[in-house]
Amino acid sequence: MPSVRARLSLFGGDTVVIRCSEICQILLTCETPAARKTSTIGFADILSIEDQKTAYVGIPYKGVWNVLINSPSDSLEHSITYHAA
């Protein structure tokens, strides 16, 4: 399963827009210093969107967010953008 990864520094209230040419699984994880100290996996929150081509994800708080797109297609076309709060 091919994957696409991106890392974004976002603020609470921002909206991430993810568009894919195929139905995908989309995961957003927040990487924060506090999360690495308290979590066994090193992430505070995991936001998951299943079986979608387009996702609009509201970011709950400031942090560095990792975007992971898992696709069944080897020729995935995608875009990741965000709208500031």
C-alpha positions as CSV (number, residue, x, y, z in Angstrom):
1,M,0.0,0.0,0.0
2,P,1.7,3.2,-1.1
3,S,1.9,6.1,1.4
4,V,2.3,9.9,1.2
5,R,3.6,11.8,4.2
6,A,3.7,15.5,5.1
7,R,4.6,17.5,8.2
8,L,2.8,20.8,8.9
9,S,3.1,23.3,11.7
10,L,-0.5,24.4,12.4
11,F,-2.5,26.5,14.9
12,G,-5.8,25.6,16.6
13,G,-8.7,26.5,14.4
14,D,-6.8,25.9,11.1
15,T,-8.5,23.6,8.6
16,V,-6.4,21.0,6.6
17,V,-7.9,20.1,3.2
18,I,-6.7,16.8,1.8
19,R,-7.8,15.8,-1.7
20,C,-6.9,12.4,-3.4
21,S,-7.7,10.9,-6.8
22,E,-8.6,7.6,-5.1
23,I,-10.4,6.6,-1.9
24,C,-7.8,6.6,0.8
25,Q,-7.2,6.3,4.5
26,I,-6.0,9.6,6.0
27,L,-4.3,10.0,9.4
28,L,-3.2,13.1,11.2
29,T,-1.1,12.8,14.3
30,C,0.2,15.6,16.5
31,E,3.8,15.6,17.5
32,T,4.4,17.7,20.6
33,P,7.0,17.6,23.3
34,A,4.3,17.0,25.9
35,A,3.0,14.1,24.0
36,R,6.4,12.4,23.7
37,K,6.7,12.6,27.5
38,T,3.2,11.2,28.4
39,S,2.4,8.9,25.5
40,T,4.0,5.5,24.8
41,I,3.6,6.1,21.0
42,G,4.9,9.7,21.1
43,F,1.8,11.4,19.7
44,A,-1.0,13.3,21.5
45,D,-3.9,12.9,19.1
46,I,-4.6,10.7,16.1
47,L,-7.3,11.9,13.8
48,S,-8.4,9.3,11.3
49,I,-10.5,9.5,8.1
50,E,-11.5,6.3,6.4
51,D,-12.5,5.6,2.8
52,Q,-12.6,9.3,1.6
53,K,-11.3,11.2,-1.5
54,T,-11.6,14.6,0.2
55,A,-11.3,15.5,3.9
56,Y,-11.6,18.8,5.8
57,V,-10.0,18.4,9.2
58,G,-10.3,21.1,11.9
59,I,-7.1,21.3,14.0
60,P,-7.9,21.4,17.7
61,Y,-4.6,23.0,19.0
62,K,-1.2,24.3,17.9
63,G,1.5,21.8,17.1
64,V,3.4,20.0,14.4
65,W,0.9,17.7,12.6
66,N,1.9,14.7,10.5
67,V,-0.3,13.8,7.6
68,L,-0.3,10.2,6.3
69,I,-2.2,9.1,3.3
70,N,-2.5,5.4,2.6
71,S,-3.7,4.5,-0.9
72,P,-4.5,1.3,-2.7
73,S,-3.3,2.9,-5.9
74,D,0.3,3.2,-7.1
75,S,-0.6,6.3,-9.1
76,L,-2.2,8.5,-6.4
77,E,-2.6,12.2,-7.2
78,H,-3.1,14.3,-4.1
79,S,-3.0,17.8,-2.6
80,I,-2.6,18.9,1.0
81,T,-3.5,22.5,1.8
82,Y,-4.6,24.4,4.8
83,H,-6.7,27.4,5.6
84,A,-5.6,29.6,8.5
85,A,-8.0,30.3,11.3
